[in-house]
Amino acid sequence: MRGMADATTSSITIDADPETVMAVIADFEAYPEWADQVKTVEILDKGAGSDPARADRVRFSMDAGPIKDTYTLDYDWASDGRSVSWTLVKGQMQKAQNGSYTLESAGGAPTTVTYSLAVDLNIPMIGMLRRKAEKVIIDTALKGLKRRVESRS
């Protein structure tokens, strides 16, 4: 299992405040509308914590070229609303997944969103190819997130 230090990371600037951005990130049911690789989403466990609107466990099916999988993630929402991280509970093709969104803003808009992702597969995949797949997933998600947030405002 790789550490997060070995994760693939990328950032994008979105013309909205962090609350608006995080609301879109937390709206899992809408992911298939803007996250190209996400085909279906099922919320398995609604948040029991401080914010019931934030799901704790979510099942996804995705098709990201070389990585096609149905998998379940557990989410950990930061109390300041500026970050969320997740870990893989179970997947078919994935052995592990660690990811996070971190939001930074000087107060209001714009917000810089950094997405970090490390995926480990049950099948052997050359590190270079796995990194490329992670990068494609991240870049597609960030561009989709930006489009989705900015089209709402």
Helices and strands as residue ranges (DSSP letters): G 4-6, E 8-14, H 18-26, G 28-30, H 31-34, E 38-45, E 57-64, E 67-77, E 83-91, E 94-104, E 111-121, H 127-152
